[in-house]
Amino acid sequence: MFLVLGKDKEIEHTVRTDVIVVGVLDWKKGNLSFVSIPRDLMIEGKKINAIYNTYGMEKLFQIIESLLGQKPDSYVIFNYEAFKILGDELGPIEVIPNEVMFYEDLSQNLVIDFKPGVPYKLNGEQLLAYIRYRKDSMGDLARIERQKDVLKKLLSKALSRNPLEISVLYKKISPYIETDIGLPEILTLFSKLKNSVRVSFSTLPYNVDSDGSIFVDEKRLVSFKENLIGSSVQEKYRVNFLVVNTSSLVSRVFEANLRGVWKDRVGFEPDRVVWEDVGISQKFEGDHVFIGEPEKEDYILEILRKAHPSRHFTVHRFDRPEDYTMYYTILESLAKNRIYPDFPVSALILIDDFRE
């Protein structure tokens, strides 16, 4: 489970999370469910969109757990600049407003002006204005429906892209997001979505009382939660080792020797060995390993010690911007040579001059 938050600009030291979406992955059933939560939902006497600013992420995680029975494992916080980039890169997105949408806020340089029944093809700035509008008869509840519609269409556009294009897009929006989800995990998710996962969108059950306040519908929540979570379990991926040659031995002999070394020393061979010169030899010196699945790092490093006891690997864990840049460079070079890895790549390994 992961949490997606869209935050507004800071006004008088206050930041509101005006988009709150929970993603629930059920690999066993092949489902990815997005659950929108109304920003004005009352929780412990406060609107939920104020929780993050007041108490922090951990408290918001606890509230999500109390609502859905499961605590998020990770999060993505994006500001509206990131959304504009997504709209520009993946758009135009076609929408048809249900009613007049007009609003002007000079303090935020925001103007929204759409006519009902008219099809619009929107890119970044306009698309952002469309999903932010909440001055119609249903307020934030209508905005949630627009957000779900736009999210569905953006996701559909994203799934038509290849891994390299997704990597480029991630690089463009990364300055405008905060997340503990790395690029390898995102590429894995997109690979799974493209191949076998069904995507659905829903809204947390709610009631509106006589004064317009929004509360959780406790009666409907029980069955909603059971259908959402069910017997959800995390898929146990096998470990996928991808080895790329950066040595001076550019022939299939490199692959044959390396596979033989692995089979003798660890009992199995790497999933894929790229023996060709893909144009990165001059950019990397020494041996490197990029950890694509952090939870398997100990096992990955243990295998590398057994397979290559005399080598020292520089370990990249995507905790620095330069790690992303290097990883992107490798993916780009592979793609230019029409080499496309199978995701998830648990460990991307660069082997320098072969001396086993």
N, C-alpha and C positions, 0 to 999 in steps of 0.2 A: 504494500500500500504506500502511496506517495501523495504529498499535498502540494497543490499548485496555488500560489497566491499572486494576485496582481495588485500592486500597491500604487496609490495615488501620490501626487507630489506632497512634500512635507509643508504643512501649513500651521504656523505657530507651534512648531516642535511636535506636531502630531501627524502620524502617517496612518491612513486607513487602508485596510486590505479590502478593496471593493470587488475583487474576484476571488472566490474561495471554491476550489474544485478538488475533490478527492478522487484519485485514480486507484482502482482496485484490480490487481492482476490475479487471475486464477488460471495458472498454466495447465492444471489438470483438465479443466473443462475447456480451455482455449478461449477465455473471455477476458476482455479489458473493459471495465465499467468506469465511466466518469460520473461522479455524483456532484451536482452543483448545490451549494449551501447558500441560502439567502443571506446577504450581508447584514440585514436588519434583524436576523434571528436573535431572540432574546435568550441569553445564557447567563445564569447566575446574576441576573439584574443588569446585565450589560448587553449591548449589541455585539454580536460575534466579530464584527469587523474592527472592533476596538481592542480585542484581546491581545493580538500580537504586539501592538504598540505599547500596551500597558504592562503586560506580563511576560512577553517573549514567546519564542517558538515552542518551548517545552510545555508551557501551559496550554497552548493551542493544540499540541499533539494529544495532551490528556483529554481535552474536550472532544476531539475527534474520536478518541478511543471510547469515551463514555457514550457517544452517539451511535457509533457503528460497531463497537465491540472489538476493534482491532486498532493498535497504535501504528501510525505511519512510520515507515522505515526511512524515508527520505523526503526531501522537499525541493521545490523550485519557487523562488520569488522573482518575479519580473516587474520592471517598471514599464510605463507605457511606451518608452522609446523602443524597447525590445519588441513590443507588439507591433509597432509601426514598421519595423524592419521585417517581421514575419509577413505582414500584410503586403509590403512592397515586393518581397521575394517570392511569395507563394500566390499572390493575387493575380488578376482581380478576382474578388469573391462576389458572386451575384446575390443580392438580397432584395426583398420586396416588403417595404414597411406596411404595417396594418393600419396605421393612423398617422395623423400629422405629427411630425417630430421637429420641433423648433426650440432651441435653447441657446442662450448667449451668456458666456462668462468671460468678461474681459480680463479678469485677474489671471485666468489660466489660458488666455488666448484661444478660447474654445467657442466655436460656432457650429451648431448642428441644425441642419435644415433639409428635411426629407419629406416628400409627399407620399400619401398612402396609395397603394396599388401600382406604383411606378417601379419597374425593375431598375436597380442600380448595380453597376459593376464597380466595386470599391477596392482601392488599394490602401496603403498604410494609414495615412492621416484620416481619410474619410471613414475607413473601416473602424478605426479606433473611436471616432465620434459616434458611429452607429451603435457600438456595443456599450458605450458609456451612458447613453441617454436613458434617463429614468423619470422623466417628467410627464409621462402619459398616465392614463387612468389606472394602470396596475403597478406603476412605480418600479421598484426593484424586481418584482416578480416577473414582469414582462421583460425586463432587461435580461434576466436569467435565461429566458427562452431564446432571446436573440443571441446571447453568448453561446448557448449550446449549439444553435444552428451554425454560427460562424466557426466554432471550434471543430465541428464535424466536417465542414467544408475545407478548413485549413489542413486538418489531419489527412483528408483524402488527397489533397494536393501534395502534401509532404510524402505520402506513401508512394507517389508516382516517381519520386526522385531516387537516385542511386546513393550508396553510402558516401561516396566522395562529395556529392552535392549537399548531403545532410551535414557532413563535416564542415564544409565551407559555411553553411548557414549557421551552424553552432558557433563557429569562430566569430561571425559577425555580431551575433546577439550576446555572446558571453560577457562583454563589458557591462551589459545592462541587466544581468541576472545574478542572483545568489543561489547556489545549489550545492548539494553534496552528492549529486549524480554526475559521474564522469562521462566523457565522450565515448569510451568503449561501451559503457552500459547503455547509453542512448542508441548507439549503433546496433547493439544486440536487440534492444526493444523494437527498433524499426524493422530489423530483419525478421523478428518473430511476427510482428503485425502484418508485414507484407505476405507472409507465408501461411499462417495458420490461425491467427487470433481474430475473433469476432469483437467488434467494438460497439458499445451501447452507451446511451446518455440518459440520465435521469436526474430528478431533483429530490432532495431530502424531504420526506413527508412533513407538512406543516399545517398549522391552523392560523387564521387571522381573527383576532378578537374584535369586539365592538369599537375599540378606539384605534384599530389599525395595527396594533402590535402583532408581531409574528412569533409563534411558539412552535416547538416540535409537536407533531401529532404522535403522541406516545402509542396509541392503539395501532396505527398503521406502521409505526417504526419497527415493531417486532418482526412482522412478516417481511418487511422491506430488507431488514438486516439479514434475515435468514437466506433470502434469495440472492442477496449481494455477496455475502461472505461464504455461506454454505460450508462445504468441506474444503474450502480453498487451501491449497498448499503451494509452497514455492517449488518450482521445478528444480530438480537436482541436475544441473548441467554436468556433462562430462567435461574434463579439462581438455581444452583445445590449444595445442602448441603450434605456433606458426614461426618458422625459422627463415630469416632472410639473409642471404649471402652478401657480406660487404668485404669479402676477402679478394685476393688477387687470383684465386683459383676459380675462374669463371667457366665451369663446364659441369656436366652431369656427374663427373667424378666427385665433386663437392657433395652433391646430394647422396650419392652411393656411400661415400665414406662416413658422412654424418649419420645417416640412417643406421649404418652398421655399428657405429659407436654407441648410439642410443640403445639399439637392440641388445648389445652385449652387456651394457652397464646398467640399464634401468628396466630392461625386459620388454620395451615397446618402442615404436618409432614416433617421431613428431607427426602430427596430422598433415602438415604440409611443409615442404622445403622449397623455397624459391632460390634456385641456384643461379639464375640469370643476373646479369648486371642491370639493375633497375635505376641506376643513376644516383645512388645515395652514398656510394663508397667514400667520396671526398667530403661528405658532410658529417660523417660519424667516424670517430676513431675509437678503437677498442671494442669491447663487447658490451651490449646493452640488453636489458629486458624491460619491457613495458607491461606492467601488471594490469590486465584488463578486468579481472575479477578479484577484487581485493580480499574477499573472504577465503580465497584459495592461495594466497601469497605464500604461506609457510610451505605448503605442498609443492608449489611451483619452484621455489628456491631450493628445496630439498632435491627435487629432480635434477635441477641444473648442477648442483654440487656433485651429484653422482655421475651425471653424464659428462661433465667438464670440470673435473677436480682441480685442474691447473689454471683455470681461467678466473678472472675477476670481472663480474658483471656489474655495470652501473645500473642501479635499479631506479626506474621511473614509476612514481605512484600517482601522477596527475595532481600533485599538491602544489605545483608551480606552473605559471603560465607557459614557461618554455617547454614543459613536458607536452602540453597540448600542441604547441607549434611543431615540435619534432614528430609527434605522432601523426599529425595532419600531413607533414611533408612526406612521411613514409607511405601513407595511404594514397596520396596524390601520385607519387612515383610508381606505385604498384598499378594504379588505375591507368596511367599513361601507357603502361606496358600490357594492358588488358588482363591484369591479374587482380581478381576480386576475392578477398578472403571470405571464408564462411564465418559468420558471427554466431555466438560470441567468441572472440579471440581471447582466451584466458591469459595467454602470454605471447607477446610479440617479441621475438628474440633476434638480435643482430649479432652475427658471428664474423669477427675479423679474421685476419690471416689464419688459415686452417693449419693447425699444428698438433693434431691429436696423435 
